[in-house]
Amino acid sequence: MNLNFEYGHGFMKAELPDNTDIFIPGETVADPPHIPEELLIEKTLYSIRHPIGMEPISKQVKEGSKVTIIFPDRVKGGEQPTSHRKISIKLILQELYDAGVKKEDILLICSNGLHRKNTEKEIRGVLGDELFFEFIHTGQIINHDSEDYEHLVDLGKTPQGDPVIMNKYVYDSDFAVLIGHTQGNPYGGYSGGYKHCATGITHWRSIASHHVPKVMHREDFVPVNNSSAMRHKFDEIGSYMEKCMGKKFFCCDAVLDTKSRQIEINSGTADGVQEKAWVMGNQRTYVPFAEKKYDVIVFGMPQFFHYGDGMGTNPIMLMQALSAQVIRHKRIMSDNCVFICSSTCNGYFNERLWPYLPELFELFKEEGNTLVDLNRYGEYFATNEEYIRKYRYANAFHPFHGFSMISCGHLAEKHTSAIYIVGAEKPGYARAMGLKTRDTFEEALKDARLKYLPKNPNILALPRTFTTAAVHLMMKDDTMPVADRYLK
């Protein structure tokens, strides 16, 4: 059979055996039904007015209340006119105004965490014109700044000893709203809930308590699940914030489908929303698909996705993307599974976004046997003043973000027999990461058959892997406990 896989800014054709299985999120197995557009406002407003585990907004605020509304950055996607952010924030604002809150007492904060700060154009795309122009000219829309110590507050450490340094605007506000979504994420199962505040409005030292090898290389991290140590850390950090603030976050999360449409909307306390949302989230995200373990998984990597332009060509970011597929799909991989992935892999680092990664890559070539060997340089990079300046003032990723990438990136090597990069324009970059290179999918499969695979390998093709909202594939007889985090 002939299939097209993402490659650079286009596609690469592959001729695969006719017995190859194919999975495309939202198509091979349909998502649960999404809420019709004409009902979105009604359903969202009902959720906001009937929050789980707390009083409605009208009973929590009054005239003079200071309010922060924290919304996800562009990395989380969903910029259509009916996106959850655009609908929910408008409705929450009206609830605040009706309760007497003044517009000048509201601050909108983009929870970019260690991601690059979003530009005004990008924030306009996330919020829509109406919200953007209502608040931007009065300075009431800001990006979180992990290095702005005048507007951070150190809360000490959680019972597990994890430092919690958070956004002071949020800490000082009388009412803090988290606008999030329940969508499959290889880092801890789902976005939204306590993950939103634990990663989006904190300092790099807080994030270094969970986005590191000692957490990401535990047995409970792969395959992805809702009960990993990482997820527990998110929950503990978020609840510790609430304890120190003396208030609960008001969460408004939507369970999203493959096209980022709302399947279900839940509002209220973070733990209450997670418990409710993960039931539907599990139905959409943990898909019991496979009848056999797969020896080969084939997919393609575009140049631009998720974190930005160059993710599919930059060797360290490429490793993170490969590893994300391991984390999501380990349940259906055979013990000696081989990945075959197309990527132009031309060494385009995009230093405007990741100014520190060329230096990190050179260090790896000189003294790293595995990516984990570089972890000891985390604080050195994270405190580099020039890299910090570029994060704060030039829309670059924070330098410690690269260390969550290398921690994740090692998992691809750890859990596969071999990884072939197909179509690399500068194959030395791939080989420096321990990857094999071939010109075509057919050549890669032929070589893998000779060296790693059984006589009749089971092959799974994943077209559109990085251009759809992914799922976590399971065996057909696997069962996913409903909100298993709460059944421990």
C-alpha angles and dihedrals in degrees: 000000000000119000135172121226130191113269126168107312093337141022142288122215122232130190106211131176114282092242092061112127119226130208125186117175113247093010110057088044114017121236118241110273115283124225111269112250093242090059099045097094092046094048094044093048092048090053092048092049094046103045122181114249099355145062119274120265092261090066096044102053138042140170108313095027114139111224134193122194112197117199132180122260127245092274087077093060127206105123099153117127091257096047118143092246095053095047101038098046092052091050093046091050090054091050089051093048092048089053091054102262112147121230091234090060094060125090124188113209125193105219097217094146106181092345116105116279111263118246120237089254091054093046089050088054091049097046102029128236098284097055093037096054092041092062112016099077092055093050092249096132116070140161118240109254114208090193100046098105093180088065101038127085125206109221097180120237138324120242087268090055099253114147116240116203112163144176109288094209088062093042092052097045122101093222126025122194123197113201106196145141139232104233130142113275126176089217102077103335103278143027116232131044115063091344088070096061096032092059106019105054104027141092126264091254090060091049090047088065092070112012092070138094096263087064104026095047096052117114090246093063099065121085098032115255142158096250106057123130087252091058092048089052091052090052095046094047092048095047090045089055089053092049091052094044093048091228140080124242114249102227125198108184130170125206102228133205131217092286093044092255119148115261095170136356124214129182134183137060116005094241092046092048092048093051092051099037096048091063092064091031090059091051091054100036111034100061119190095213114132125087092184139023114263123235094190130033117191125195143139135240123215121210094242123046144117104348095027149268111344098027091117095047103037105092097221095045088045089058091052091052092049090049092050087063090053091050093049099042107029090114091068098039122103118233091260099037119165125208121212113190134170117225134153086224093185099155094257100156096174093221091194087071100028107025093164100051098082089057091046091049092052090050090052092052091050103044114359124100090177131013089252089069088072095058092092088068093060097105092041091058095037091058097043103126097211093051089047091051090053090051092049101041110015105047095251126144116262110262093240089059087075090063093058084053095053092044089055095037094065092063093074090060093042097053105037135065092220141345121213121200110205123206099008109173090203103025093182090077090058094044090051087062092052094259127135121234134212133164097236142024089243093056091047093051092047092052092046091052090056096048113023116010137083119248094267106026123196108239128198122192119203108191115185092020094153099030098061132055100268131230132210108247121219138179113271092247094048117109126207113208113234106261089341091188086075096049098061 
